[in-house]
Amino acid sequence: MSETTEILKKIRDIGILPVIKLDKVSDAVPLAKALAAGGIPAAEITYRTAAAEESIKAVAKACPEVLVGAGTVTSIEQAKSAIAAGAKFILAPGFDPEVVDYCISKKVPMIPGVSSATQIEQAVKRGLKLVKLFPASVLGGPAMIKALGGPFPDMMFMPTGGVNTDNVVDYAKLPNVFAVGGSWMVKDDMINNGKWDLITEESRKAELAIQGFSFAHVGINATKAEDAEKIAGLIALFGFPQIPGEKSIFNNKEFEIMRKDGRGTCGHIGIRTANVDRAVAYLSQFGFKAVMETGKHTGDENSPMKFVYLLPEIGGFAFHLVRY
């Protein structure tokens, strides 16, 4: 796996790239540590202030576990400055061909901003697979990204601008959304007043929010097909109609009766999520592991997962993730 691929995979797994404006270099390292403690070991430090270059340098040196990049890069000079300071990736608010080409020539991941199909076409011509839709909320939000998936099926998007806890799942569950950019967990007043614990808390909330976890169904194991039919018939009496399948019987969407013993001592519980790969990465920090042989993908084995079981069991139930 190339370094560029590893960097982009890490951004995808985190799912949220905090957009940061720093007035003081001394705030850079405490902020990076607060983000990492909250489950977001990444930062886009923007070139909106004179402190950007030294802040990137400070984080790159003191916090190697944090993926630090440069944002709001609008010139080759800023790109040179950011790369020299240790930025692992570059983002721009718009599409400047000279800046994009320079970063590509230096083999530094470049995520240019786009606001039109014409700009996306320019990215495609340069072999880019990821662009930043900015400002996302003004340009139509999730509906815009969904529409762009038609003419640009291979392009992934990082919506930035107007993304927050309330709408982050609306973006994250789209198959062509790679990650999101936002600053709701690192507001200026939090940084300027040194509220590092609050930033950590808000980062945790943001990381949980982007997973979009919700209950899908409960699975009940039957030892044989006849027992499954009987169980499904009884559950139907509560107003959950039966939907027969080859391996199981669903009662509406809430209950799945396995025709023979399925995974889990007592059965299984399905959990919906916006992105299975991202959810697996998120849950790994709490000791969960994906049972990869149970995984199903949206395409070939290199495509995103749409289903996978987890270990360990909880209360005798196996848990599996399923994409919205």
Disulfide bonds with the S-S distance in Angstrom:
none
